[in-house]
Amino acid sequence: MRALLPLLGLMLASCSLTAAQQEGAGGGRPVWHDGQTLLQGYFGVSDYRKVRVDAIGAPDVESDDAQLPLIGGGAQLKLGGGRLDAGLEGMISFTSRADIAAFAASGSGAVVAVDVDLLLVDLYGGPFLSVFLGDRLRVYAATGPLMEWASYGQSGNGADDEGTGFGTGAYARGGLEWVLGPDVMLGFGLRWSDSTVDLGQMGDMELDGVQYMVTLSRGL
């Protein structure tokens, strides 16, 4: 995924040139001033292809198909740029679900079904690039570090276990937004994230997945 970021930057630069050509041909676009903040809210689903707890003194627990509802929001602050806007963003997201299907495999090869309850709170942010194509379409991309708090519970492997903790990771995201009218944009976005959370005596939890979101932005 990280290998795609340089290519994504080149795509945005190419889009900026296209936007400049369209503007020169008579098209307009929303004006985003330096120091101006764009607010964005979103909802969707987190699709984790890996949720794994490397348990201490117990069989590891793993799920490879965990889908959780997602809601969040934040802001993008433009720091500079012309047709290609650049700045910093800060975001927060909440995702939770009970009874996620998982399994625990012992050293003898026996597999036991496990139900997992999971609550995640993500704080993440970093630099972004954004460009308007004509007067209606915005394309953006961002990447940076992620801090995560997790509440984890499991049952079905012979004992009920719970743990909470903090962890860190990284994210990369991008999206498209359509200008509906003055000060309102509606769009679709994707966010990839990879993180590890220390659950204390339970062990470390590893998460890797993609978040699909519908976005609503205001501020321009």
C-alpha positions as a Python dict, from the first residue, in 0.01 Angstrom:
ca = {
    (1, 'M'): (0, 0, 0),
    (2, 'R'): (279, 246, 85),
    (3, 'A'): (430, 180, -258),
    (4, 'L'): (115, 329, -415),
    (5, 'L'): (156, 669, -245),
    (6, 'P'): (414, 813, -491),
    (7, 'L'): (193, 702, -779),
    (8, 'L'): (-108, 864, -609),
    (9, 'G'): (87, 1188, -581),
    (10, 'L'): (168, 1180, -952),
    (11, 'M'): (-199, 1118, -1031),
    (12, 'L'): (-299, 1421, -824),
    (13, 'A'): (-39, 1634, -1000),
    (14, 'S'): (-177, 1519, -1334),
    (15, 'C'): (-529, 1601, -1213),
    (16, 'S'): (-406, 1949, -1115),
    (17, 'L'): (-284, 2008, -1471),
    (18, 'T'): (-621, 1891, -1606),
    (19, 'A'): (-799, 2129, -1370),
    (20, 'A'): (-577, 2417, -1483),
    (21, 'Q'): (-659, 2342, -1846),
    (22, 'Q'): (-1031, 2334, -1766),
    (23, 'E'): (-1009, 2662, -1576),
    (24, 'G'): (-823, 2824, -1859),
    (25, 'A'): (-1097, 2707, -2094),
    (26, 'G'): (-1355, 2901, -1890),
    (27, 'G'): (-1448, 2658, -1610),
    (28, 'G'): (-1462, 2775, -1251),
    (29, 'R'): (-1382, 2600, -925),
    (30, 'P'): (-1435, 2660, -553),
    (31, 'V'): (-1167, 2881, -398),
    (32, 'W'): (-984, 2736, -98),
    (33, 'H'): (-783, 3008, 74),
    (34, 'D'): (-463, 2949, 271),
    (35, 'G'): (-545, 2901, 640),
    (36, 'Q'): (-905, 2799, 563),
    (37, 'T'): (-1041, 2480, 725),
    (38, 'L'): (-1263, 2224, 552),
    (39, 'L'): (-1477, 2016, 789),
    (40, 'Q'): (-1557, 1657, 691),
    (41, 'G'): (-1787, 1397, 846),
    (42, 'Y'): (-1829, 1040, 731),
    (43, 'F'): (-1996, 706, 792),
    (44, 'G'): (-1944, 362, 643),
    (45, 'V'): (-1792, 25, 723),
    (46, 'S'): (-1453, -104, 838),
    (47, 'D'): (-1355, -425, 660),
    (48, 'Y'): (-1066, -584, 853),
    (49, 'R'): (-899, -866, 666),
    (50, 'K'): (-693, -939, 977),
    (51, 'V'): (-783, -915, 1345),
    (52, 'R'): (-532, -1120, 1540),
    (53, 'V'): (-453, -1140, 1911),
    (54, 'D'): (-115, -1292, 1990),
    (55, 'A'): (-228, -1415, 2331),
    (56, 'I'): (4, -1468, 2626),
    (57, 'G'): (-25, -1818, 2771),
    (58, 'A'): (-330, -1905, 2558),
    (59, 'P'): (-412, -1994, 2196),
    (60, 'D'): (-395, -1705, 1950),
    (61, 'V'): (-730, -1571, 1829),
    (62, 'E'): (-780, -1462, 1469),
    (63, 'S'): (-1054, -1340, 1235),
    (64, 'D'): (-1005, -1274, 865),
    (65, 'D'): (-1351, -1131, 788),
    (66, 'A'): (-1453, -866, 1041),
    (67, 'Q'): (-1688, -593, 919),
    (68, 'L'): (-1779, -314, 1162),
    (69, 'P'): (-1993, 0, 1122),
    (70, 'L'): (-1792, 321, 1112),
    (71, 'I'): (-1856, 686, 1192),
    (72, 'G'): (-1617, 978, 1226),
    (73, 'G'): (-1501, 1318, 1111),
    (74, 'G'): (-1240, 1586, 1131),
    (75, 'A'): (-1087, 1873, 940),
    (76, 'Q'): (-840, 1958, 665),
    (77, 'L'): (-643, 2283, 699),
    (78, 'K'): (-497, 2429, 380),
    (79, 'L'): (-144, 2559, 429),
    (80, 'G'): (-58, 2654, 73),
    (81, 'G'): (-73, 2576, -293),
    (82, 'G'): (-249, 2708, -599),
    (83, 'R'): (-444, 2470, -813),
    (84, 'L'): (-295, 2182, -613),
    (85, 'D'): (-384, 2246, -249),
    (86, 'A'): (-167, 2111, 34),
    (87, 'G'): (-208, 2105, 409),
    (88, 'L'): (-262, 1899, 721),
    (89, 'E'): (-562, 1697, 836),
    (90, 'G'): (-675, 1558, 1171),
    (91, 'M'): (-946, 1292, 1203),
    (92, 'I'): (-1121, 1071, 1457),
    (93, 'S'): (-1327, 756, 1396),
    (94, 'F'): (-1538, 517, 1603),
    (95, 'T'): (-1615, 158, 1508),
    (96, 'S'): (-1774, -121, 1712),
    (97, 'R'): (-1939, -460, 1679),
    (98, 'A'): (-2031, -755, 1897),
    (99, 'D'): (-2015, -1128, 1816),
    (100, 'I'): (-1749, -1118, 1544),
    (101, 'A'): (-1677, -1473, 1427),
    (102, 'A'): (-1319, -1579, 1501),
    (103, 'F'): (-1121, -1893, 1589),
    (104, 'A'): (-851, -1999, 1830),
    (105, 'A'): (-596, -2260, 1722),
    (106, 'S'): (-401, -2450, 1988),
    (107, 'G'): (-57, -2599, 1947),
    (108, 'S'): (-212, -2944, 1895),
    (109, 'G'): (-400, -2818, 1589),
    (110, 'A'): (-745, -2807, 1748),
    (111, 'V'): (-960, -2513, 1637),
    (112, 'V'): (-1222, -2358, 1865),
    (113, 'A'): (-1488, -2105, 1755),
    (114, 'V'): (-1465, -1772, 1938),
    (115, 'D'): (-1700, -1472, 1955),
    (116, 'V'): (-1524, -1136, 1969),
    (117, 'D'): (-1658, -796, 2083),
    (118, 'L'): (-1453, -504, 1956),
    (119, 'L'): (-1462, -125, 2002),
    (120, 'L'): (-1201, 95, 1831),
    (121, 'V'): (-1133, 468, 1853),
    (122, 'D'): (-880, 602, 1602),
    (123, 'L'): (-703, 938, 1606),
    (124, 'Y'): (-507, 997, 1287),
    (125, 'G'): (-368, 1276, 1075),
    (126, 'G'): (-98, 1393, 842),
    (127, 'P'): (-29, 1584, 520),
    (128, 'F'): (-282, 1587, 236),
    (129, 'L'): (-306, 1695, -127),
    (130, 'S'): (-628, 1812, -289),
    (131, 'V'): (-729, 1933, -635),
    (132, 'F'): (-1053, 2047, -798),
    (133, 'L'): (-1135, 1913, -1143),
    (134, 'G'): (-1340, 2183, -1306),
    (135, 'D'): (-1602, 2339, -1080),
    (136, 'R'): (-1762, 2022, -937),
    (137, 'L'): (-1520, 1740, -852),
    (138, 'R'): (-1257, 1733, -576),
    (139, 'V'): (-990, 1462, -551),
    (140, 'Y'): (-776, 1426, -237),
    (141, 'A'): (-526, 1194, -73),
    (142, 'A'): (-358, 1186, 269),
    (143, 'T'): (-127, 969, 477),
    (144, 'G'): (27, 970, 823),
    (145, 'P'): (44, 809, 1168),
    (146, 'L'): (-247, 662, 1360),
    (147, 'M'): (-312, 625, 1734),
    (148, 'E'): (-571, 369, 1842),
    (149, 'W'): (-758, 278, 2160),
    (150, 'A'): (-926, -63, 2169),
    (151, 'S'): (-1165, -249, 2395),
    (152, 'Y'): (-1155, -623, 2322),
    (153, 'G'): (-1354, -913, 2461),
    (154, 'Q'): (-1373, -1279, 2362),
    (155, 'S'): (-1572, -1586, 2465),
    (156, 'G'): (-1592, -1946, 2350),
    (157, 'N'): (-1237, -2073, 2400),
    (158, 'G'): (-1292, -2202, 2751),
    (159, 'A'): (-1288, -1866, 2929),
    (160, 'D'): (-1417, -1512, 2892),
    (161, 'D'): (-1132, -1265, 2847),
    (162, 'E'): (-1131, -887, 2819),
    (163, 'G'): (-868, -625, 2765),
    (164, 'T'): (-817, -262, 2671),
    (165, 'G'): (-516, -72, 2553),
    (166, 'F'): (-349, 177, 2321),
    (167, 'G'): (-150, 125, 2007),
    (168, 'T'): (-8, 295, 1701),
    (169, 'G'): (0, 242, 1328),
    (170, 'A'): (-26, 414, 993),
    (171, 'Y'): (-297, 505, 744),
    (172, 'A'): (-343, 621, 387),
    (173, 'R'): (-668, 748, 244),
    (174, 'G'): (-819, 915, -59),
    (175, 'G'): (-1153, 1014, -198),
    (176, 'L'): (-1374, 1196, -445),
    (177, 'E'): (-1626, 1466, -356),
    (178, 'W'): (-1893, 1631, -570),
    (179, 'V'): (-1992, 1994, -510),
    (180, 'L'): (-2368, 1996, -447),
    (181, 'G'): (-2398, 2368, -384),
    (182, 'P'): (-2244, 2653, -188),
    (183, 'D'): (-2049, 2514, 108),
    (184, 'V'): (-2158, 2148, 63),
    (185, 'M'): (-1974, 1851, -94),
    (186, 'L'): (-2081, 1484, -93),
    (187, 'G'): (-1844, 1202, -178),
    (188, 'F'): (-1693, 859, -130),
    (189, 'G'): (-1361, 767, 30),
    (190, 'L'): (-1131, 479, 124),
    (191, 'R'): (-890, 450, 414),
    (192, 'W'): (-630, 176, 461),
    (193, 'S'): (-491, 127, 812),
    (194, 'D'): (-246, -106, 984),
    (195, 'S'): (-200, -96, 1362),
    (196, 'T'): (-91, -292, 1670),
    (197, 'V'): (-257, -247, 2012),
    (198, 'D'): (-113, -361, 2346),
    (199, 'L'): (-395, -531, 2540),
    (200, 'G'): (-184, -583, 2850),
    (201, 'Q'): (-196, -936, 2993),
    (202, 'M'): (-397, -1058, 2693),
    (203, 'G'): (-117, -983, 2447),
    (204, 'D'): (-94, -774, 2130),
    (205, 'M'): (-376, -725, 1880),
    (206, 'E'): (-289, -668, 1514),
    (207, 'L'): (-539, -505, 1276),
    (208, 'D'): (-515, -456, 901),
    (209, 'G'): (-805, -344, 683),
    (210, 'V'): (-985, -94, 464),
    (211, 'Q'): (-1257, 151, 562),
    (212, 'Y'): (-1522, 244, 304),
    (213, 'M'): (-1699, 574, 376),
    (214, 'V'): (-1953, 823, 249),
    (215, 'T'): (-1830, 1177, 321),
    (216, 'L'): (-1998, 1514, 368),
    (217, 'S'): (-1775, 1823, 372),
    (218, 'R'): (-1837, 2192, 444),
    (219, 'G'): (-1629, 2503, 474),
    (220, 'L'): (-1545, 2638, 129),
}
